[in-house]
Amino acid sequence: MPEHVSRRAAIGMGAAAAALVATGRPAAAAPANTVAVGRAPVAGPGVPGGSLGPTGTSQTAIQQAYATQKARAGGVWHSHIAMVNAAGTLETVVADDADRVTHGYSVQKLAVAVAVMDKIDRGQLRLDQKLDLTADIILGGTGIYFLHTVWGDDVTVANFLTAMLLVSDNTAVRMCGRVVPALEINEILASKGFTHTRVEPVANPNRFFLGVTTPRETHDLLWRLANKTIVTPKSADFLLGILRWINGYHDGVRRNMSSAERSRVATKYGADFDERGAARHEAGIMFDAGGAPTLTYAMFADSLGDRDNYGATHPAVQAHAALGRVMFGAIATITNRTAKSRHSVDPFRPVSGG
């Protein structure tokens, strides 16, 4: 999401420079095995499932809605959507330039959070460990900490991770950097098999720009998080509980949903701009009624118009909302009976104080 003006200057160097920092090579062009939107993916490297692609009406509805909404919103899209079929096998539904190395913006906070939880899992950090929240670390843009106007609190790791994922707090990114420096974040991500997903280090080892990823790697991170294999089950439950809570982001995929439906979707939004125009991203996981992961989406769109509109009326965000309804409808009758891990959240109950 929008951050400090110095970040704008860094972004102006372009995605290729960022990819070079992160991966040691230029940003990837569209791979030969990219699947055309609206057609079933064929067997081949990089296509989850490794066989003929989905042909069911639910998958076709998603493909058609994606093509329609992409054309309506404009810009350049890079996306990966996958869902389980009736047999419980994960299949690619949309792979549209899915290996493009692109700025993740605030979607990257998912990867940062995974790195922090990995360090907790190794016993080198604790969720209840406290850090001081001082004026010199405050960063504007999205979030809550900069709104305090006075600072000096001691906050737990759990506190700033919640702020970072629930309301996309930018100061929380700096707090993460204090406990897991940029180079260590990248080492953790590399150890988990990610080739492109990296933060971008700066002179201060405890600070960084959010860096780059690909739609396919974001899908992989989400699917492994939902199946509790990327971090321990306890850590995965902590992150998923935040991402699924109904106080989070509602303008996009979750907009046209009831509170009960929203609680079945873990989502993270990212928005910014560069010299090509606006970027509006959203990535997440949908769960079936029993708490099993059923669908992932990673939609990155750049070169868009309406640059300064970060609200629900931005064309790409409206596209996310329309797609959210179609994707949720597609899994309405699907139960992932083969799921090895499940996750649930408590039903929302209003509280009137006291």
Contacts in CASP RR format, 6 or more apart in sequence:
PFRMAT RR
TARGET T0000
AUTHOR 0000-0000-0000
METHOD contacts of the structure
MODEL  1
MPEHVSRRAAIGMGAAAAALVATGRPAAAAPANTVAVGRAPVAGPGVPGG
SLGPTGTSQTAIQQAYATQKARAGGVWHSHIAMVNAAGTLETVVADDADR
VTHGYSVQKLAVAVAVMDKIDRGQLRLDQKLDLTADIILGGTGIYFLHTV
WGDDVTVANFLTAMLLVSDNTAVRMCGRVVPALEINEILASKGFTHTRVE
PVANPNRFFLGVTTPRETHDLLWRLANKTIVTPKSADFLLGILRWINGYH
DGVRRNMSSAERSRVATKYGADFDERGAARHEAGIMFDAGGAPTLTYAMF
ADSLGDRDNYGATHPAVQAHAALGRVMFGAIATITNRTAKSRHSVDPFRP
VSGG
1 105 0 8 1.000
1 106 0 8 1.000
1 141 0 8 1.000
1 142 0 8 1.000
1 168 0 8 1.000
1 170 0 8 1.000
1 269 0 8 1.000
1 270 0 8 1.000
1 271 0 8 1.000
1 272 0 8 1.000
1 310 0 8 1.000
2 141 0 8 1.000
2 142 0 8 1.000
2 271 0 8 1.000
2 272 0 8 1.000
2 310 0 8 1.000
3 139 0 8 1.000
3 140 0 8 1.000
3 141 0 8 1.000
3 142 0 8 1.000
3 170 0 8 1.000
3 272 0 8 1.000
4 139 0 8 1.000
4 140 0 8 1.000
4 141 0 8 1.000
4 170 0 8 1.000
7 209 0 8 1.000
7 272 0 8 1.000
8 273 0 8 1.000
8 274 0 8 1.000
10 200 0 8 1.000
10 209 0 8 1.000
11 18 0 8 1.000
11 103 0 8 1.000
11 209 0 8 1.000
11 272 0 8 1.000
11 273 0 8 1.000
11 274 0 8 1.000
12 274 0 8 1.000
12 275 0 8 1.000
14 274 0 8 1.000
14 275 0 8 1.000
15 27 0 8 1.000
15 101 0 8 1.000
15 102 0 8 1.000
15 103 0 8 1.000
15 212 0 8 1.000
15 274 0 8 1.000
16 26 0 8 1.000
16 27 0 8 1.000
18 27 0 8 1.000
18 103 0 8 1.000
18 200 0 8 1.000
18 209 0 8 1.000
18 211 0 8 1.000
18 212 0 8 1.000
19 25 0 8 1.000
19 26 0 8 1.000
19 27 0 8 1.000
19 28 0 8 1.000
19 101 0 8 1.000
19 196 0 8 1.000
19 212 0 8 1.000
20 26 0 8 1.000
21 198 0 8 1.000
21 200 0 8 1.000
21 201 0 8 1.000
21 211 0 8 1.000
22 101 0 8 1.000
22 186 0 8 1.000
22 196 0 8 1.000
22 197 0 8 1.000
22 198 0 8 1.000
22 199 0 8 1.000
22 200 0 8 1.000
22 211 0 8 1.000
22 212 0 8 1.000
23 101 0 8 1.000
23 195 0 8 1.000
23 196 0 8 1.000
23 198 0 8 1.000
23 212 0 8 1.000
27 100 0 8 1.000
27 101 0 8 1.000
27 102 0 8 1.000
27 212 0 8 1.000
28 99 0 8 1.000
28 100 0 8 1.000
28 101 0 8 1.000
28 196 0 8 1.000
28 214 0 8 1.000
30 97 0 8 1.000
30 99 0 8 1.000
30 100 0 8 1.000
31 99 0 8 1.000
33 44 0 8 1.000
33 45 0 8 1.000
33 46 0 8 1.000
33 47 0 8 1.000
34 95 0 8 1.000
34 96 0 8 1.000
34 97 0 8 1.000
34 98 0 8 1.000
34 99 0 8 1.000
35 41 0 8 1.000
35 42 0 8 1.000
35 47 0 8 1.000
35 92 0 8 1.000
35 94 0 8 1.000
35 95 0 8 1.000
35 96 0 8 1.000
35 98 0 8 1.000
37 63 0 8 1.000
37 66 0 8 1.000
37 67 0 8 1.000
37 70 0 8 1.000
37 94 0 8 1.000
37 96 0 8 1.000
38 60 0 8 1.000
38 63 0 8 1.000
38 64 0 8 1.000
38 66 0 8 1.000
38 67 0 8 1.000
38 94 0 8 1.000
39 63 0 8 1.000
40 52 0 8 1.000
40 53 0 8 1.000
40 54 0 8 1.000
40 55 0 8 1.000
40 59 0 8 1.000
41 47 0 8 1.000
41 53 0 8 1.000
41 54 0 8 1.000
41 91 0 8 1.000
41 92 0 8 1.000
41 95 0 8 1.000
42 52 0 8 1.000
42 53 0 8 1.000
43 50 0 8 1.000
43 51 0 8 1.000
43 52 0 8 1.000
44 50 0 8 1.000
46 216 0 8 1.000
47 53 0 8 1.000
47 92 0 8 1.000
47 95 0 8 1.000
48 82 0 8 1.000
48 90 0 8 1.000
48 91 0 8 1.000
48 92 0 8 1.000
49 89 0 8 1.000
49 90 0 8 1.000
49 91 0 8 1.000
49 92 0 8 1.000
53 91 0 8 1.000
53 92 0 8 1.000
54 60 0 8 1.000
54 83 0 8 1.000
54 85 0 8 1.000
54 91 0 8 1.000
54 92 0 8 1.000
54 93 0 8 1.000
58 83 0 8 1.000
58 329 0 8 1.000
58 330 0 8 1.000
58 331 0 8 1.000
58 334 0 8 1.000
59 83 0 8 1.000
59 91 0 8 1.000
59 93 0 8 1.000
59 330 0 8 1.000
61 326 0 8 1.000
61 330 0 8 1.000
62 81 0 8 1.000
62 83 0 8 1.000
62 93 0 8 1.000
62 94 0 8 1.000
62 323 0 8 1.000
62 326 0 8 1.000
62 327 0 8 1.000
62 330 0 8 1.000
63 93 0 8 1.000
63 94 0 8 1.000
65 322 0 8 1.000
65 323 0 8 1.000
65 326 0 8 1.000
66 79 0 8 1.000
66 81 0 8 1.000
66 94 0 8 1.000
66 96 0 8 1.000
66 323 0 8 1.000
69 319 0 8 1.000
69 320 0 8 1.000
69 322 0 8 1.000
69 323 0 8 1.000
70 77 0 8 1.000
70 96 0 8 1.000
70 301 0 8 1.000
70 319 0 8 1.000
72 315 0 8 1.000
72 319 0 8 1.000
73 301 0 8 1.000
73 304 0 8 1.000
73 315 0 8 1.000
73 316 0 8 1.000
73 318 0 8 1.000
73 319 0 8 1.000
74 301 0 8 1.000
74 304 0 8 1.000
74 315 0 8 1.000
74 316 0 8 1.000
75 301 0 8 1.000
75 302 0 8 1.000
75 303 0 8 1.000
75 304 0 8 1.000
75 305 0 8 1.000
75 316 0 8 1.000
76 276 0 8 1.000
76 301 0 8 1.000
76 302 0 8 1.000
76 303 0 8 1.000
77 96 0 8 1.000
77 97 0 8 1.000
77 299 0 8 1.000
77 300 0 8 1.000
77 301 0 8 1.000
78 96 0 8 1.000
78 97 0 8 1.000
78 98 0 8 1.000
78 100 0 8 1.000
78 102 0 8 1.000
78 214 0 8 1.000
78 215 0 8 1.000
78 300 0 8 1.000
78 301 0 8 1.000
78 302 0 8 1.000
79 94 0 8 1.000
79 95 0 8 1.000
79 96 0 8 1.000
79 97 0 8 1.000
79 98 0 8 1.000
79 215 0 8 1.000
79 297 0 8 1.000
79 298 0 8 1.000
79 299 0 8 1.000
79 300 0 8 1.000
80 92 0 8 1.000
80 94 0 8 1.000
80 95 0 8 1.000
80 96 0 8 1.000
80 98 0 8 1.000
80 215 0 8 1.000
80 216 0 8 1.000
80 218 0 8 1.000
80 219 0 8 1.000
80 296 0 8 1.000
80 297 0 8 1.000
80 298 0 8 1.000
81 92 0 8 1.000
81 93 0 8 1.000
81 94 0 8 1.000
81 295 0 8 1.000
81 296 0 8 1.000
81 297 0 8 1.000
81 298 0 8 1.000
81 299 0 8 1.000
81 327 0 8 1.000
82 90 0 8 1.000
82 91 0 8 1.000
82 92 0 8 1.000
82 93 0 8 1.000
82 219 0 8 1.000
82 223 0 8 1.000
82 295 0 8 1.000
82 296 0 8 1.000
83 90 0 8 1.000
83 91 0 8 1.000
83 93 0 8 1.000
83 294 0 8 1.000
83 295 0 8 1.000
83 296 0 8 1.000
83 327 0 8 1.000
83 330 0 8 1.000
83 331 0 8 1.000
83 334 0 8 1.000
84 90 0 8 1.000
84 91 0 8 1.000
84 293 0 8 1.000
84 294 0 8 1.000
84 295 0 8 1.000
84 334 0 8 1.000
84 336 0 8 1.000
84 338 0 8 1.000
85 91 0 8 1.000
85 334 0 8 1.000
86 334 0 8 1.000
87 338 0 8 1.000
88 336 0 8 1.000
88 337 0 8 1.000
88 338 0 8 1.000
88 339 0 8 1.000
89 338 0 8 1.000
90 223 0 8 1.000
95 216 0 8 1.000
96 215 0 8 1.000
97 215 0 8 1.000
98 214 0 8 1.000
98 215 0 8 1.000
98 216 0 8 1.000
98 219 0 8 1.000
98 298 0 8 1.000
99 214 0 8 1.000
99 215 0 8 1.000
99 216 0 8 1.000
100 214 0 8 1.000
100 215 0 8 1.000
100 300 0 8 1.000
101 196 0 8 1.000
101 212 0 8 1.000
101 213 0 8 1.000
101 214 0 8 1.000
102 212 0 8 1.000
102 213 0 8 1.000
102 214 0 8 1.000
102 215 0 8 1.000
102 300 0 8 1.000
102 302 0 8 1.000
103 210 0 8 1.000
103 211 0 8 1.000
103 212 0 8 1.000
103 272 0 8 1.000
103 274 0 8 1.000
103 279 0 8 1.000
103 302 0 8 1.000
104 210 0 8 1.000
104 211 0 8 1.000
104 212 0 8 1.000
104 213 0 8 1.000
104 270 0 8 1.000
104 281 0 8 1.000
104 300 0 8 1.000
105 210 0 8 1.000
105 270 0 8 1.000
105 271 0 8 1.000
105 272 0 8 1.000
105 279 0 8 1.000
105 281 0 8 1.000
106 142 0 8 1.000
106 168 0 8 1.000
106 210 0 8 1.000
106 268 0 8 1.000
106 269 0 8 1.000
106 270 0 8 1.000
106 271 0 8 1.000
106 272 0 8 1.000
106 281 0 8 1.000
107 213 0 8 1.000
107 218 0 8 1.000
107 268 0 8 1.000
107 269 0 8 1.000
107 270 0 8 1.000
107 281 0 8 1.000
107 282 0 8 1.000
107 283 0 8 1.000
107 298 0 8 1.000
107 300 0 8 1.000
108 197 0 8 1.000
108 199 0 8 1.000
108 210 0 8 1.000
108 211 0 8 1.000
108 212 0 8 1.000
108 213 0 8 1.000
109 164 0 8 1.000
109 165 0 8 1.000
109 168 0 8 1.000
109 172 0 8 1.000
109 173 0 8 1.000
109 210 0 8 1.000
109 268 0 8 1.000
110 165 0 8 1.000
110 218 0 8 1.000
110 221 0 8 1.000
110 222 0 8 1.000
110 225 0 8 1.000
110 268 0 8 1.000
110 283 0 8 1.000
111 185 0 8 1.000
111 189 0 8 1.000
111 194 0 8 1.000
111 197 0 8 1.000
111 199 0 8 1.000
111 213 0 8 1.000
111 221 0 8 1.000
112 164 0 8 1.000
112 173 0 8 1.000
112 176 0 8 1.000
112 180 0 8 1.000
112 185 0 8 1.000
112 199 0 8 1.000
112 210 0 8 1.000
113 161 0 8 1.000
113 164 0 8 1.000
113 165 0 8 1.000
113 176 0 8 1.000
113 239 0 8 1.000
114 188 0 8 1.000
114 189 0 8 1.000
114 192 0 8 1.000
114 221 0 8 1.000
114 225 0 8 1.000
114 230 0 8 1.000
114 231 0 8 1.000
114 239 0 8 1.000
115 176 0 8 1.000
115 180 0 8 1.000
115 184 0 8 1.000
115 185 0 8 1.000
115 188 0 8 1.000
115 189 0 8 1.000
116 125 0 8 1.000
116 157 0 8 1.000
116 161 0 8 1.000
116 176 0 8 1.000
116 179 0 8 1.000
116 180 0 8 1.000
117 161 0 8 1.000
117 231 0 8 1.000
117 232 0 8 1.000
117 235 0 8 1.000
117 236 0 8 1.000
117 238 0 8 1.000
117 239 0 8 1.000
118 188 0 8 1.000
118 192 0 8 1.000
118 231 0 8 1.000
118 235 0 8 1.000
119 125 0 8 1.000
119 179 0 8 1.000
119 180 0 8 1.000
119 184 0 8 1.000
119 188 0 8 1.000
120 126 0 8 1.000
120 127 0 8 1.000
120 157 0 8 1.000
120 235 0 8 1.000
121 231 0 8 1.000
121 232 0 8 1.000
121 235 0 8 1.000
125 157 0 8 1.000
125 179 0 8 1.000
125 180 0 8 1.000
126 157 0 8 1.000
127 156 0 8 1.000
127 157 0 8 1.000
127 158 0 8 1.000
127 161 0 8 1.000
127 238 0 8 1.000
128 156 0 8 1.000
128 157 0 8 1.000
128 158 0 8 1.000
129 156 0 8 1.000
129 157 0 8 1.000
129 179 0 8 1.000
130 154 0 8 1.000
130 155 0 8 1.000
130 156 0 8 1.000
130 157 0 8 1.000
131 154 0 8 1.000
131 155 0 8 1.000
131 157 0 8 1.000
131 160 0 8 1.000
131 175 0 8 1.000
131 178 0 8 1.000
131 179 0 8 1.000
132 152 0 8 1.000
132 153 0 8 1.000
132 154 0 8 1.000
133 145 0 8 1.000
133 151 0 8 1.000
133 152 0 8 1.000
133 153 0 8 1.000
133 154 0 8 1.000
133 155 0 8 1.000
133 171 0 8 1.000
133 175 0 8 1.000
134 151 0 8 1.000
134 152 0 8 1.000
135 151 0 8 1.000
135 152 0 8 1.000
137 171 0 8 1.000
137 174 0 8 1.000
137 175 0 8 1.000
137 178 0 8 1.000
138 145 0 8 1.000
138 146 0 8 1.000
138 151 0 8 1.000
138 171 0 8 1.000
139 146 0 8 1.000
139 170 0 8 1.000
139 171 0 8 1.000
139 173 0 8 1.000
139 174 0 8 1.000
140 146 0 8 1.000
140 170 0 8 1.000
140 171 0 8 1.000
141 170 0 8 1.000
142 167 0 8 1.000
142 168 0 8 1.000
142 169 0 8 1.000
142 170 0 8 1.000
143 163 0 8 1.000
143 167 0 8 1.000
143 168 0 8 1.000
143 169 0 8 1.000
143 170 0 8 1.000
143 171 0 8 1.000
143 172 0 8 1.000
144 163 0 8 1.000
144 167 0 8 1.000
144 169 0 8 1.000
145 151 0 8 1.000
145 163 0 8 1.000
145 169 0 8 1.000
145 171 0 8 1.000
145 172 0 8 1.000
146 170 0 8 1.000
146 171 0 8 1.000
155 175 0 8 1.000
157 175 0 8 1.000
157 179 0 8 1.000
158 238 0 8 1.000
160 169 0 8 1.000
160 171 0 8 1.000
160 172 0 8 1.000
160 175 0 8 1.000
160 176 0 8 1.000
161 172 0 8 1.000
161 176 0 8 1.000
161 238 0 8 1.000
161 239 0 8 1.000
161 242 0 8 1.000
162 242 0 8 1.000
163 169 0 8 1.000
163 171 0 8 1.000
163 172 0 8 1.000
164 172 0 8 1.000
164 173 0 8 1.000
164 175 0 8 1.000
164 176 0 8 1.000
165 239 0 8 1.000
165 242 0 8 1.000
165 243 0 8 1.000
165 268 0 8 1.000
166 242 0 8 1.000
166 245 0 8 1.000
166 247 0 8 1.000
166 248 0 8 1.000
167 248 0 8 1.000
168 249 0 8 1.000
168 268 0 8 1.000
168 269 0 8 1.000
168 270 0 8 1.000
173 208 0 8 1.000
173 210 0 8 1.000
174 206 0 8 1.000
174 207 0 8 1.000
176 185 0 8 1.000
177 185 0 8 1.000
177 206 0 8 1.000
177 207 0 8 1.000
177 208 0 8 1.000
178 206 0 8 1.000
180 188 0 8 1.000
181 205 0 8 1.000
181 206 0 8 1.000
182 199 0 8 1.000
182 200 0 8 1.000
182 201 0 8 1.000
182 202 0 8 1.000
182 205 0 8 1.000
182 206 0 8 1.000
182 207 0 8 1.000
182 208 0 8 1.000
183 201 0 8 1.000
183 205 0 8 1.000
185 198 0 8 1.000
185 199 0 8 1.000
185 208 0 8 1.000
186 198 0 8 1.000
186 199 0 8 1.000
186 201 0 8 1.000
189 197 0 8 1.000
189 198 0 8 1.000
192 224 0 8 1.000
192 230 0 8 1.000
194 213 0 8 1.000
194 217 0 8 1.000
194 220 0 8 1.000
194 221 0 8 1.000
195 217 0 8 1.000
196 212 0 8 1.000
196 213 0 8 1.000
196 214 0 8 1.000
196 217 0 8 1.000
197 212 0 8 1.000
197 213 0 8 1.000
197 214 0 8 1.000
197 217 0 8 1.000
197 218 0 8 1.000
197 221 0 8 1.000
198 211 0 8 1.000
198 212 0 8 1.000
198 213 0 8 1.000
199 208 0 8 1.000
199 209 0 8 1.000
199 210 0 8 1.000
199 211 0 8 1.000
200 208 0 8 1.000
200 209 0 8 1.000
200 210 0 8 1.000
200 211 0 8 1.000
200 212 0 8 1.000
201 208 0 8 1.000
202 208 0 8 1.000
202 209 0 8 1.000
215 283 0 8 1.000
215 298 0 8 1.000
215 299 0 8 1.000
215 300 0 8 1.000
216 298 0 8 1.000
218 283 0 8 1.000
218 298 0 8 1.000
218 300 0 8 1.000
219 283 0 8 1.000
219 296 0 8 1.000
219 297 0 8 1.000
219 298 0 8 1.000
221 230 0 8 1.000
222 266 0 8 1.000
222 283 0 8 1.000
222 284 0 8 1.000
222 285 0 8 1.000
222 296 0 8 1.000
222 298 0 8 1.000
223 285 0 8 1.000
223 293 0 8 1.000
223 296 0 8 1.000
224 230 0 8 1.000
225 231 0 8 1.000
225 236 0 8 1.000
225 239 0 8 1.000
225 240 0 8 1.000
225 285 0 8 1.000
226 236 0 8 1.000
226 240 0 8 1.000
226 266 0 8 1.000
226 285 0 8 1.000
226 287 0 8 1.000
226 293 0 8 1.000
226 296 0 8 1.000
226 341 0 8 1.000
226 343 0 8 1.000
227 293 0 8 1.000
227 339 0 8 1.000
227 340 0 8 1.000
227 341 0 8 1.000
228 236 0 8 1.000
228 237 0 8 1.000
228 341 0 8 1.000
228 343 0 8 1.000
229 341 0 8 1.000
230 236 0 8 1.000
231 239 0 8 1.000
233 341 0 8 1.000
236 341 0 8 1.000
236 343 0 8 1.000
237 343 0 8 1.000
240 266 0 8 1.000
240 285 0 8 1.000
240 343 0 8 1.000
241 266 0 8 1.000
241 343 0 8 1.000
241 345 0 8 1.000
243 266 0 8 1.000
243 267 0 8 1.000
243 268 0 8 1.000
243 284 0 8 1.000
243 285 0 8 1.000
244 263 0 8 1.000
244 264 0 8 1.000
244 265 0 8 1.000
244 266 0 8 1.000
244 287 0 8 1.000
244 343 0 8 1.000
244 345 0 8 1.000
245 263 0 8 1.000
245 345 0 8 1.000
246 259 0 8 1.000
246 262 0 8 1.000
246 263 0 8 1.000
246 348 0 8 1.000
248 267 0 8 1.000
249 267 0 8 1.000
249 268 0 8 1.000
249 269 0 8 1.000
249 282 0 8 1.000
250 262 0 8 1.000
251 269 0 8 1.000
251 311 0 8 1.000
251 312 0 8 1.000
251 317 0 8 1.000
251 320 0 8 1.000
251 321 0 8 1.000
252 267 0 8 1.000
252 269 0 8 1.000
252 282 0 8 1.000
252 312 0 8 1.000
252 317 0 8 1.000
252 318 0 8 1.000
252 320 0 8 1.000
252 321 0 8 1.000
252 324 0 8 1.000
253 265 0 8 1.000
253 267 0 8 1.000
253 282 0 8 1.000
253 284 0 8 1.000
253 297 0 8 1.000
253 320 0 8 1.000
253 321 0 8 1.000
253 323 0 8 1.000
253 324 0 8 1.000
253 327 0 8 1.000
254 261 0 8 1.000
254 262 0 8 1.000
254 265 0 8 1.000
254 267 0 8 1.000
254 324 0 8 1.000
255 312 0 8 1.000
255 320 0 8 1.000
255 321 0 8 1.000
255 324 0 8 1.000
256 321 0 8 1.000
256 322 0 8 1.000
256 324 0 8 1.000
256 325 0 8 1.000
257 265 0 8 1.000
257 324 0 8 1.000
257 325 0 8 1.000
257 328 0 8 1.000
259 348 0 8 1.000
260 347 0 8 1.000
261 328 0 8 1.000
263 345 0 8 1.000
263 347 0 8 1.000
263 348 0 8 1.000
264 286 0 8 1.000
264 287 0 8 1.000
264 288 0 8 1.000
264 289 0 8 1.000
264 291 0 8 1.000
264 328 0 8 1.000
265 284 0 8 1.000
265 285 0 8 1.000
265 286 0 8 1.000
265 287 0 8 1.000
265 328 0 8 1.000
266 284 0 8 1.000
266 285 0 8 1.000
266 287 0 8 1.000
267 282 0 8 1.000
267 283 0 8 1.000
267 284 0 8 1.000
267 285 0 8 1.000
268 282 0 8 1.000
268 283 0 8 1.000
268 284 0 8 1.000
269 281 0 8 1.000
269 282 0 8 1.000
270 279 0 8 1.000
270 280 0 8 1.000
270 281 0 8 1.000
270 282 0 8 1.000
271 278 0 8 1.000
271 279 0 8 1.000
271 280 0 8 1.000
271 281 0 8 1.000
271 310 0 8 1.000
272 278 0 8 1.000
272 279 0 8 1.000
273 279 0 8 1.000
273 307 0 8 1.000
274 302 0 8 1.000
276 302 0 8 1.000
276 303 0 8 1.000
277 302 0 8 1.000
277 303 0 8 1.000
277 304 0 8 1.000
277 305 0 8 1.000
277 307 0 8 1.000
278 302 0 8 1.000
278 304 0 8 1.000
278 305 0 8 1.000
278 306 0 8 1.000
278 307 0 8 1.000
278 309 0 8 1.000
278 314 0 8 1.000
278 316 0 8 1.000
279 300 0 8 1.000
279 301 0 8 1.000
279 302 0 8 1.000
279 304 0 8 1.000
280 301 0 8 1.000
280 304 0 8 1.000
280 314 0 8 1.000
280 316 0 8 1.000
280 317 0 8 1.000
280 320 0 8 1.000
281 299 0 8 1.000
281 300 0 8 1.000
281 301 0 8 1.000
282 297 0 8 1.000
282 299 0 8 1.000
282 320 0 8 1.000
283 296 0 8 1.000
283 297 0 8 1.000
283 298 0 8 1.000
283 299 0 8 1.000
284 296 0 8 1.000
284 297 0 8 1.000
284 298 0 8 1.000
285 293 0 8 1.000
285 295 0 8 1.000
285 296 0 8 1.000
286 293 0 8 1.000
286 294 0 8 1.000
286 295 0 8 1.000
286 296 0 8 1.000
286 297 0 8 1.000
286 327 0 8 1.000
286 328 0 8 1.000
286 331 0 8 1.000
287 293 0 8 1.000
287 294 0 8 1.000
287 342 0 8 1.000
287 343 0 8 1.000
288 294 0 8 1.000
288 331 0 8 1.000
288 334 0 8 1.000
288 335 0 8 1.000
288 336 0 8 1.000
289 335 0 8 1.000
290 335 0 8 1.000
290 342 0 8 1.000
290 344 0 8 1.000
291 339 0 8 1.000
291 342 0 8 1.000
291 343 0 8 1.000
291 344 0 8 1.000
292 335 0 8 1.000
292 336 0 8 1.000
292 337 0 8 1.000
292 339 0 8 1.000
292 341 0 8 1.000
292 342 0 8 1.000
293 336 0 8 1.000
293 339 0 8 1.000
293 341 0 8 1.000
293 343 0 8 1.000
294 331 0 8 1.000
294 334 0 8 1.000
294 336 0 8 1.000
295 327 0 8 1.000
295 330 0 8 1.000
295 331 0 8 1.000
297 323 0 8 1.000
297 324 0 8 1.000
297 327 0 8 1.000
299 320 0 8 1.000
299 323 0 8 1.000
301 316 0 8 1.000
301 319 0 8 1.000
304 314 0 8 1.000
304 315 0 8 1.000
304 316 0 8 1.000
305 315 0 8 1.000
306 314 0 8 1.000
306 315 0 8 1.000
311 317 0 8 1.000
312 318 0 8 1.000
312 321 0 8 1.000
END
